[in-house]
Amino acid sequence: MAREIIHTSKAPEAIGTYSQAVKVGDVVYMSGQIPLVPETMMIVEGDFATQVRRVFDNLTAVAEAAGGSLQDIVKLNIFLTDLAHFGTVNEIMADYFQQPYPARAAIGVASLPKDVPVEMDAVMHLGA
């Protein structure tokens, strides 16, 4: 199957040697998103909850550019520099997803690009 590179100006430009997402057949592999504002490429101002919402908004933009939505995500990985924020992520995720929820991992890490506290990547399935 051919690979299709997914790109949208509604999500941050890649800050390294990667694509926003790659589609192979009806599966989309979404690169990690951090709380960058696409128009400025600066970290969104605000508290942790504001940053989590920005990450979900960025994932939404990439999902839509690939022809899907967050509801098509089958696997979500959440990277946190402080697992004490796990509850906040759960609360905000409920605003973006409905059941059935995707499979998910929450992983504590020492640091993330640009010293942000959260990054998320996902796998999306566009089939029925």
DSSP file (Angstrom, degrees, kcal/mol; ACC not computed):
  #  RESIDUE AA STRUCTURE BP1 BP2  ACC     N-H-->O    O-->H-N    N-H-->O    O-->H-N    TCO  KAPPA ALPHA  PHI   PSI    X-CA   Y-CA   Z-CA
    1    1 A M              0   0    0      0, 0.0     2,-0.2     0, 0.0     0, 0.0   0.000 360.0 360.0 360.0 144.7    0.0    0.0    0.0
    2    2 A A        -     0   0    0      1,-0.1    23,-0.7    22,-0.0     2,-0.4  -0.468 360.0-126.2 -76.2 148.0    1.1    3.5   -0.7
    3    3 A R  E     -A   24   0A   0     -2,-0.2     2,-0.5    21,-0.1    21,-0.2  -0.781  18.8-159.2 -92.6 138.8    1.9    5.9    2.1
    4    4 A E  E     -A   23   0A   0     19,-2.7    19,-3.3    -2,-0.4     2,-0.5  -0.983  12.5-138.1-119.0 127.2    0.1    9.3    2.1
    5    5 A I  E     -A   22   0A   0     -2,-0.5     2,-0.5    17,-0.2    17,-0.2  -0.720  16.6-148.1 -85.3 128.1    1.7   12.1    4.1
    6    6 A I  E     +A   21   0A   0     15,-2.6    15,-1.0    -2,-0.5    14,-0.5  -0.829  24.0 167.1 -99.4 132.0   -0.9   14.1    6.0
    7    7 A H        +     0   0    0     -2,-0.5     2,-0.3    58,-0.2     6,-0.1  -0.997   8.1 172.3-145.2 139.0   -0.3   17.8    6.5
    8    8 A T    >   -     0   0    0     -2,-0.3     3,-1.0     4,-0.1    54,-0.1  -0.995  33.2-142.8-144.6 143.5   -2.5   20.7    7.7
    9    9 A S  T 3  S+     0   0    0     -2,-0.3     4,-0.1     1,-0.2    -1,-0.1   0.547  97.8  75.8 -77.5  -7.2   -1.8   24.3    8.5
   10   10 A K  T 3  S+     0   0    0     51,-0.1    -1,-0.2     2,-0.1    51,-0.2   0.471  96.6  51.3 -83.6  -1.9   -4.4   24.0   11.3
   11   11 A A  S <  S-     0   0    0     -3,-1.0    -3,-0.1    50,-0.1    26,-0.1  -0.900 106.0 -80.0-126.5 159.3   -1.8   22.0   13.4
   12   12 A P        -     0   0    0      0, 0.0    -4,-0.1     0, 0.0     3,-0.1  -0.234  48.0-108.8 -59.3 145.0    1.8   22.9   14.3
   13   13 A E        -     0   0    0     25,-0.3     2,-0.1     1,-0.1     6,-0.1  -0.364  48.0 -86.8 -64.1 152.2    4.4   22.4   11.7
   14   14 A A        -     0   0    0      4,-0.2    -1,-0.1     1,-0.1     6,-0.1  -0.392  31.2-156.7 -61.1 138.2    6.8   19.6   12.4
   15   15 A I  S    S+     0   0    0     -3,-0.1     2,-0.2    -2,-0.1    -1,-0.1   0.135  75.2  18.5-103.4  19.2    9.7   20.7   14.6
   16   16 A G  S    S-     0   0    0      2,-0.2     2,-1.6     0, 0.0    -2,-0.1  -0.823 111.9 -50.4-160.2-161.9   11.9   17.9   13.4
   17   17 A T  S    S+     0   0    0     -2,-0.2     2,-0.3     2,-0.0    -2,-0.0  -0.536  97.7  90.0 -90.6  71.1   12.3   15.3   10.7
   18   18 A Y        -     0   0    0     -2,-1.6     2,-0.3    13,-0.0    -2,-0.2  -0.965  69.5-115.0-154.5 165.9    8.8   13.8   10.8
   19   19 A S        -     0   0    0     -2,-0.3    12,-0.2     1,-0.1     3,-0.1  -0.718  28.5-118.3-101.8 156.5    5.4   14.3    9.2
   20   20 A Q  S    S-     0   0    0    -14,-0.5    11,-2.5    -2,-0.3     2,-0.3   0.895  94.2 -18.6 -59.5 -38.8    2.2   15.3   11.1
   21   21 A A  E     -AB   6  30A   0    -15,-1.0   -15,-2.6     9,-0.2     2,-0.4  -0.978  57.1-143.4-162.4 158.6    0.7   12.0   10.2
   22   22 A V  E     -AB   5  29A   0      7,-1.9     7,-2.9    -2,-0.3     2,-0.5  -0.998  14.7-154.2-130.5 128.6    1.2    9.1    7.7
   23   23 A K  E     +AB   4  28A   0    -19,-3.3   -19,-2.7    -2,-0.4     2,-0.4  -0.894  13.4 177.8-106.2 128.8   -1.8    7.3    6.2
   24   24 A V  E >   -AB   3  27A   0      3,-2.9     3,-1.9    -2,-0.5     2,-0.3  -0.962  68.2 -45.6-128.7 110.9   -1.4    3.7    5.0
   25   25 A G  T 3  S-     0   0    0    -23,-0.7   -21,-0.0    -2,-0.4    -2,-0.0  -0.513 123.2 -24.5  64.1-126.1   -4.6    2.2    3.7
   26   26 A D  T 3  S+     0   0    0     -2,-0.3   100,-3.5    -3,-0.1   101,-0.5   0.144 120.2  93.8-105.6  19.7   -7.3    3.1    6.3
   27   27 A V  E <   -BC  24 125A   0     -3,-1.9    -3,-2.9    98,-0.2     2,-0.5  -0.939  55.7-163.1-113.5 134.4   -4.9    3.5    9.2
   28   28 A V  E     -BC  23 124A   0     96,-3.3    96,-3.1    -2,-0.4     2,-0.7  -0.971   6.6-155.8-119.5 125.4   -3.4    6.9   10.1
   29   29 A Y  E     -BC  22 123A   0     -7,-2.9    -7,-1.9    -2,-0.5     2,-0.5  -0.893  16.5-157.1-101.1 110.8   -0.3    7.1   12.4
   30   30 A M  E     -BC  21 122A   0     92,-2.9    92,-1.3    -2,-0.7    -9,-0.2  -0.770  10.5-130.9 -96.4 127.9   -0.4   10.5   14.0
   31   31 A S  E     -     0   0A   0    -11,-2.5    89,-0.1    -2,-0.5    91,-0.1  -0.242  42.6 -74.5 -69.3 163.0    2.9   12.1   15.3
   32   32 A G  E     -     0   0A   0     89,-0.1     2,-0.4    87,-0.1    89,-0.3  -0.298  46.4-153.8 -60.0 138.9    3.1   13.5   18.8
   33   33 A Q  E     - C   0 120A   0     87,-3.0    87,-1.9    -3,-0.1    22,-0.1  -0.953   9.5-171.3-115.8 136.0    1.5   16.8   19.4
   34   34 A I        -     0   0    0     -2,-0.4     2,-2.6    85,-0.2    85,-0.1  -0.712  47.8 -81.2-115.5 172.0    2.5   19.3   22.0
   35   35 A P  S    S+     0   0    0      0, 0.0     9,-2.9     0, 0.0     2,-0.3  -0.201  75.2 143.7 -77.2  54.2    0.7   22.4   23.1
   36   36 A L  E     -F   43   0B   0     -2,-2.6     7,-0.2     7,-0.2     3,-0.1  -0.721  52.2-127.9 -88.8 141.0    2.0   24.6   20.2
   37   37 A V  E >>> -F   42   0B   0      5,-2.9     4,-3.4    -2,-0.3     3,-0.7  -0.801  18.0-141.9 -84.6 121.8   -0.3   27.2   18.7
   38   38 A P  T 345S+     0   0    0      0, 0.0   -25,-0.3     0, 0.0    -1,-0.1   0.859  95.7  52.0 -56.6 -39.5   -0.2   26.5   14.9
   39   39 A E  T 345S+     0   0    0      1,-0.2   -29,-0.0   -29,-0.1   -28,-0.0   0.817 127.2  20.4 -69.4 -30.5   -0.2   30.2   13.8
   40   40 A T  T <45S-     0   0    0     -3,-0.7    -1,-0.2     2,-0.2     3,-0.1   0.617  88.2-136.0-112.4 -18.2    2.7   31.3   16.1
   41   41 A M  T  <5 +     0   0    0     -4,-3.4     2,-0.3     1,-0.3    -5,-0.0   0.774  65.5 126.6  59.0  27.7    4.5   28.0   16.8
   42   42 A M  E   <S-F   37   0B   0     -5,-0.5    -5,-2.9     1,-0.0    -1,-0.3  -0.799  73.2 -93.1-108.7 155.0    4.7   29.1   20.4
   43   43 A I  E     -F   36   0B   0     -2,-0.3    -7,-0.2    -7,-0.2     8,-0.0  -0.477  51.1-104.1 -65.7 134.5    3.5   27.2   23.5
   44   44 A V        -     0   0    0     -9,-2.9     2,-0.3    -2,-0.2    -1,-0.1  -0.325  35.9-119.1 -60.3 140.4    0.0   28.2   24.3
   45   45 A E        +     0   0    0     -3,-0.1     2,-0.3     5,-0.1    -1,-0.1  -0.603  69.2  58.8 -80.9 142.8   -0.2   30.5   27.3
   46   46 A G  S    S-     0   0    0     -2,-0.3     5,-0.0     4,-0.0     0, 0.0  -0.798  83.5 -42.5 134.5-175.2   -2.2   29.2   30.3
   47   47 A D     >  -     0   0    0     -2,-0.3     4,-1.8     1,-0.1     5,-0.1  -0.036  66.8 -84.7 -80.0-176.0   -2.3   26.4   32.8
   48   48 A F  H  > S+     0   0    0      1,-0.2     4,-2.4     2,-0.2     5,-0.2   0.900 127.6  54.5 -59.6 -43.0   -1.9   22.7   32.4
   49   49 A A  H  > S+     0   0    0      1,-0.2     4,-2.3     2,-0.2    -1,-0.2   0.893 106.8  51.8 -60.0 -40.3   -5.6   22.2   31.4
   50   50 A T  H  > S+     0   0    0      1,-0.2     4,-1.8     2,-0.2    -1,-0.2   0.888 109.8  50.0 -62.0 -39.5   -5.2   24.9   28.6
   51   51 A Q  H  X S+     0   0    0     -4,-1.8     4,-2.0     2,-0.2    -2,-0.2   0.899 109.0  50.8 -68.1 -40.1   -2.2   23.1   27.3
   52   52 A V  H  X S+     0   0    0     -4,-2.4     4,-2.4     1,-0.2    -2,-0.2   0.918 109.4  51.2 -62.9 -43.0   -4.0   19.7   27.2
   53   53 A R  H  X S+     0   0    0     -4,-2.3     4,-2.5     1,-0.2    -1,-0.2   0.890 107.9  52.9 -61.6 -38.8   -6.9   21.3   25.3
   54   54 A R  H  X S+     0   0    0     -4,-1.8     4,-2.4     2,-0.2    -1,-0.2   0.901 108.2  50.7 -63.6 -40.1   -4.4   22.7   22.8
   55   55 A V  H  X S+     0   0    0     -4,-2.0     4,-2.6     2,-0.2    -2,-0.2   0.938 111.5  47.0 -63.1 -46.3   -2.9   19.2   22.3
   56   56 A F  H  X S+     0   0    0     -4,-2.4     4,-2.3     1,-0.2    -2,-0.2   0.882 111.3  52.1 -63.4 -36.8   -6.4   17.7   21.7
   57   57 A D  H  X S+     0   0    0     -4,-2.5     4,-2.1     2,-0.2    -1,-0.2   0.902 109.9  49.1 -64.3 -40.0   -7.2   20.6   19.3
   58   58 A N  H  X S+     0   0    0     -4,-2.4     4,-1.9     2,-0.2    -2,-0.2   0.918 111.4  48.6 -65.1 -43.2   -4.0   19.9   17.4
   59   59 A L  H  X S+     0   0    0     -4,-2.6     4,-2.7     1,-0.2    -2,-0.2   0.893 109.2  54.4 -62.3 -38.9   -4.8   16.2   17.2
   60   60 A T  H  X S+     0   0    0     -4,-2.3     4,-2.6     1,-0.2    -2,-0.2   0.924 106.9  50.7 -59.1 -45.7   -8.3   17.1   16.0
   61   61 A A  H  X S+     0   0    0     -4,-2.1     4,-2.0     1,-0.2    -1,-0.2   0.902 112.8  45.2 -61.7 -42.3   -6.9   19.2   13.2
   62   62 A V  H  X S+     0   0    0     -4,-1.9     4,-1.5     2,-0.2    -1,-0.2   0.911 112.1  52.1 -68.8 -41.7   -4.6   16.4   12.0
   63   63 A A  H  <>S+     0   0    0     -4,-2.7     5,-2.9     1,-0.2     3,-0.3   0.926 111.4  47.1 -59.3 -44.8   -7.4   13.8   12.3
   64   64 A E  H ><5S+     0   0    0     -4,-2.6     3,-1.4     1,-0.2    -1,-0.2   0.879 107.8  55.3 -65.9 -38.1   -9.7   16.0   10.1
   65   65 A A  H 3<5S+     0   0    0     -4,-2.0    -1,-0.2     1,-0.3    -2,-0.2   0.804 107.7  51.1 -63.8 -27.7   -6.9   16.6    7.6
   66   66 A A  T 3<5S-     0   0    0     -4,-1.5    -1,-0.3    -3,-0.3    -2,-0.2   0.470 127.3-100.4 -87.3  -2.8   -6.7   12.8    7.3
   67   67 A G  T < 5S+     0   0    0     -3,-1.4    -3,-0.2     1,-0.3     2,-0.2   0.664  91.3  80.1  94.3  17.9  -10.4   12.4    6.7
   68   68 A G      < -     0   0    0     -5,-2.9    -1,-0.3    -6,-0.2     2,-0.3  -0.503  63.7-126.8-133.4-158.4  -11.4   11.4   10.2
   69   69 A S    >   -     0   0    0     -2,-0.2     3,-2.0    -3,-0.1     4,-0.3  -0.899  42.4 -87.6-148.2 174.3  -12.1   12.6   13.7
   70   70 A L  G >  S+     0   0    0     -2,-0.3     3,-1.8     1,-0.3    27,-0.0   0.819 122.2  67.2 -58.7 -29.0  -10.9   11.9   17.3
   71   71 A Q  G 3  S+     0   0    0      1,-0.3    -1,-0.3    25,-0.1    26,-0.0   0.687  93.2  60.3 -65.7 -16.8  -13.7    9.3   17.4
   72   72 A D  G <  S+     0   0    0     -3,-2.0    53,-2.6    52,-0.1     2,-0.3   0.507  77.9 112.3 -87.4  -5.0  -11.7    7.3   14.8
   73   73 A I  E <   +D  124   0A   0     -3,-1.8    51,-0.3    -4,-0.3     3,-0.1  -0.533  39.1 177.7 -71.1 128.5   -8.7    7.1   17.1
   74   74 A V  E    S+     0   0A   0     49,-2.6    29,-2.1    -2,-0.3     2,-0.3   0.620  70.5  29.6-104.0 -18.8   -8.1    3.5   18.2
   75   75 A K  E     -De 123 103A   0     48,-1.6    48,-2.4    27,-0.2     2,-0.4  -0.963  63.7-175.4-146.1 125.3   -4.9    4.0   20.3
   76   76 A L  E     -De 122 104A   0     27,-2.4    29,-2.0    -2,-0.3     2,-0.5  -0.982   7.0-162.4-122.8 128.5   -3.9    7.2   22.2
   77   77 A N  E     -De 121 105A   0     44,-2.7    44,-1.7    -2,-0.4     2,-0.5  -0.950   5.9-166.0-110.8 128.7   -0.6    7.6   23.9
   78   78 A I  E     -De 120 106A   0     27,-2.9    29,-3.3    -2,-0.5     2,-0.5  -0.965   1.8-162.9-117.1 124.4   -0.3   10.3   26.5
   79   79 A F  E     -De 119 107A   0     40,-3.3    40,-1.8    -2,-0.5     2,-0.4  -0.932  12.3-178.5-109.6 124.7    3.2   11.4   27.8
   80   80 A L  E     -De 118 108A   0     27,-2.7    29,-2.7    -2,-0.5     3,-0.2  -0.967  30.0-155.1-126.2 137.4    3.3   13.4   31.0
   81   81 A T  S    S+     0   0    0     36,-1.8     2,-0.3    -2,-0.4    37,-0.1   0.598  97.7  34.4 -82.8 -10.7    6.2   14.8   32.8
   82   82 A D    >   -     0   0    0     35,-0.5     3,-2.1     1,-0.1    -1,-0.3  -0.868  67.2-161.1-143.8 107.7    4.1   14.7   36.0
   83   83 A L  G >  S+     0   0    0     -2,-0.3     3,-1.6     1,-0.3     4,-0.2   0.571  84.0  82.8 -67.8  -6.7    1.7   11.8   36.5
   84   84 A A  G 3  S+     0   0    0      1,-0.3     3,-0.5     2,-0.1    -1,-0.3   0.710  84.1  62.4 -65.0 -18.5   -0.1   13.9   39.1
   85   85 A H  G <> S+     0   0    0     -3,-2.1     4,-2.1     1,-0.2     3,-0.3   0.404  72.2 102.1 -85.4   1.9   -1.8   15.5   36.1
   86   86 A F  H <> S+     0   0    0     -3,-1.6     4,-2.1     1,-0.2    -1,-0.2   0.884  78.7  51.2 -54.6 -44.2   -3.4   12.2   35.1
   87   87 A G  H  > S+     0   0    0     -3,-0.5     4,-2.2    -4,-0.2    -1,-0.2   0.883 107.9  52.1 -62.8 -40.0   -6.8   13.1   36.5
   88   88 A T  H  > S+     0   0    0     -3,-0.3     4,-2.3    -4,-0.2     5,-0.2   0.916 108.6  50.7 -63.0 -43.6   -6.9   16.5   34.7
   89   89 A V  H  X S+     0   0    0     -4,-2.1     4,-2.8     1,-0.2    -2,-0.2   0.917 109.4  51.6 -60.3 -43.3   -6.2   14.7   31.4
   90   90 A N  H  X S+     0   0    0     -4,-2.1     4,-1.5     1,-0.2    -2,-0.2   0.921 109.8  49.2 -59.3 -45.6   -9.0   12.3   32.1
   91   91 A E  H  < S+     0   0    0     -4,-2.2     4,-0.4     1,-0.2    -1,-0.2   0.922 115.4  42.7 -61.1 -45.6  -11.5   15.1   32.8
   92   92 A I  H >X S+     0   0    0     -4,-2.3     3,-1.6     1,-0.2     4,-0.7   0.878 107.3  60.4 -71.3 -37.3  -10.5   17.0   29.6
   93   93 A M  H >X S+     0   0    0     -4,-2.8     4,-2.1     1,-0.3     3,-1.1   0.855  96.0  62.8 -58.1 -34.3  -10.5   13.9   27.5
   94   94 A A  H 3< S+     0   0    0     -4,-1.5    -1,-0.3     1,-0.3    -2,-0.2   0.734  98.9  55.9 -64.1 -21.7  -14.2   13.4   28.3
   95   95 A D  H <4 S+     0   0    0     -3,-1.6    -1,-0.3    -4,-0.4    -2,-0.2   0.705 115.9  36.1 -78.8 -20.9  -14.9   16.7   26.5
   96   96 A Y  H << S+     0   0    0     -3,-1.1     2,-0.3    -4,-0.7    -2,-0.2   0.674 115.8  48.9-106.2 -22.8  -13.2   15.4   23.3
   97   97 A F     <  -     0   0    0     -4,-2.1     2,-0.3   -27,-0.0     4,-0.1  -0.897  57.1-162.1-124.0 148.9  -14.2   11.7   23.2
   98   98 A Q        -     0   0    0     -2,-0.3    -3,-0.0     2,-0.2    -4,-0.0  -0.852  45.1 -48.2-118.6 161.7  -17.3    9.7   23.6
   99   99 A Q  S    S+     0   0    0     -2,-0.3     2,-0.1     1,-0.1   -28,-0.0  -0.431 112.0  59.0 -67.4 146.3  -17.7    6.0   24.3
  100  100 A P  S    S-     0   0    0      0, 0.0    -2,-0.2     0, 0.0    -1,-0.1   0.397  86.3-157.3 -77.3 134.1  -16.4    3.7   23.1
  101  101 A Y        -     0   0    0      1,-0.1    -2,-0.1    -4,-0.1     3,-0.1  -0.363  18.5-105.0 -75.6 156.0  -13.1    5.2   24.1
  102  102 A P        -     0   0    0      0, 0.0   -27,-0.2     0, 0.0   -28,-0.2  -0.331  40.6 -91.3 -73.0 162.4   -9.8    4.3   22.4
  103  103 A A  E     -e   75   0A   0    -29,-2.1   -27,-2.4    -2,-0.0     2,-0.3  -0.450  58.8-171.1 -62.9 151.0   -7.2    2.1   23.9
  104  104 A R  E     -e   76   0A   0    -29,-0.2     2,-0.4    -2,-0.1   -27,-0.2  -0.996  27.0-162.4-152.4 151.2   -4.8    4.4   25.8
  105  105 A A  E     -e   77   0A   0    -29,-2.0   -27,-2.9    -2,-0.3     2,-0.5  -0.993   7.6-158.5-130.8 142.7   -1.5    4.6   27.7
  106  106 A A  E     -e   78   0A   0     -2,-0.4     2,-0.5   -29,-0.2   -27,-0.2  -0.988  19.4-171.4-119.1 120.3   -0.4    7.3   30.1
  107  107 A I  E     -e   79   0A   0    -29,-3.3   -27,-2.7    -2,-0.5     2,-0.4  -0.943  18.8-138.5-122.5 125.9    3.4    7.3   30.4
  108  108 A G  E     -e   80   0A   0     -2,-0.5     2,-0.3   -29,-0.2   -27,-0.2  -0.695  29.5-179.7 -81.6 130.4    5.5    9.3   32.8
  109  109 A V        -     0   0    0    -29,-2.7     3,-0.1    -2,-0.4   -26,-0.0  -0.892  36.2-126.1-130.1 159.2    8.6   10.7   31.2
  110  110 A A  S    S-     0   0    0     -2,-0.3     2,-0.3     1,-0.2    -1,-0.1   0.871  86.7 -13.4 -73.2 -38.0   11.5   12.9   32.4
  111  111 A S        -     0   0    0    -31,-0.1    -1,-0.2    -3,-0.0     3,-0.0  -0.986  56.1-151.5-160.5 163.5   11.1   15.6   29.7
  112  112 A L    >   -     0   0    0      4,-0.3     3,-1.8    -2,-0.3     4,-0.1  -0.895  46.1 -66.3-135.6 163.8    9.4   16.5   26.5
  113  113 A P  G >  S+     0   0    0      0, 0.0     3,-1.5     0, 0.0    -1,-0.1  -0.181 120.8   9.2 -53.4 142.2   10.3   18.8   23.5
  114  114 A K  G 3  S-     0   0    0      1,-0.3   -71,-0.1   -80,-0.0    -3,-0.0   0.698 122.8 -81.9  59.2  21.8   10.3   22.5   24.4
  115  115 A D  G <  S+     0   0    0     -3,-1.8    -1,-0.3     1,-0.2     0, 0.0   0.782  82.0 158.1  57.2  31.9   10.0   21.5   28.1
  116  116 A V    <   -     0   0    0     -3,-1.5    -4,-0.3    -4,-0.1    -1,-0.2  -0.458  45.5-132.9 -80.5 159.8    6.2   21.1   27.8
  117  117 A P  S    S+     0   0    0      0, 0.0   -36,-1.8     0, 0.0   -35,-0.5   0.563  82.4  37.7 -89.5  -7.7    4.4   18.9   30.4
  118  118 A V  E     + D   0  80A   0    -38,-0.2     2,-0.3   -37,-0.1   -38,-0.2  -1.000  51.0 170.0-148.9 142.3    2.3   16.9   27.9
  119  119 A E  E     - D   0  79A   0    -40,-1.8   -40,-3.3    -2,-0.3     2,-0.4  -0.981  12.0-168.3-144.8 146.0    2.5   15.3   24.4
  120  120 A M  E     +CD  33  78A   0    -87,-1.9   -87,-3.0    -2,-0.3     2,-0.3  -0.998   7.1 179.5-137.3 142.1    0.1   12.9   22.7
  121  121 A D  E     - D   0  77A   0    -44,-1.7   -44,-2.7    -2,-0.4     2,-0.3  -0.878  13.1-171.1-130.0 168.7    0.3   10.7   19.6
  122  122 A A  E     -CD  30  76A   0    -92,-1.3   -92,-2.9    -2,-0.3     2,-0.4  -0.981  25.5-133.4-156.2 162.1   -2.3    8.4   18.2
  123  123 A V  E     -CD  29  75A   0    -48,-2.4   -49,-2.6    -2,-0.3   -48,-1.6  -0.995  28.4-164.0-120.1 130.9   -3.3    5.7   15.7
  124  124 A M  E     -CD  28  73A   0    -96,-3.1   -96,-3.3    -2,-0.4     2,-0.5  -0.932  10.0-155.7-120.8 138.6   -6.5    6.3   13.8
  125  125 A H  E     -C   27   0A   0    -53,-2.6   -98,-0.2    -2,-0.4   -99,-0.0  -0.965   4.9-171.9-114.5 122.3   -8.6    3.7   11.8
  126  126 A L        +     0   0    0   -100,-3.5   -99,-0.1    -2,-0.5    -1,-0.1   0.465  51.5 106.1 -93.6  -2.6  -10.8    5.2    9.1
  127  127 A G              0   0    0   -101,-0.5    -2,-0.1     1,-0.1     0, 0.0  -0.249 360.0 360.0 -73.3 164.6  -12.7    2.0    8.3
  128  128 A A              0   0    0     -2,-0.0    -1,-0.1     0, 0.0    -2,-0.0   0.480 360.0 360.0 -75.6 360.0  -16.3    1.3    9.3
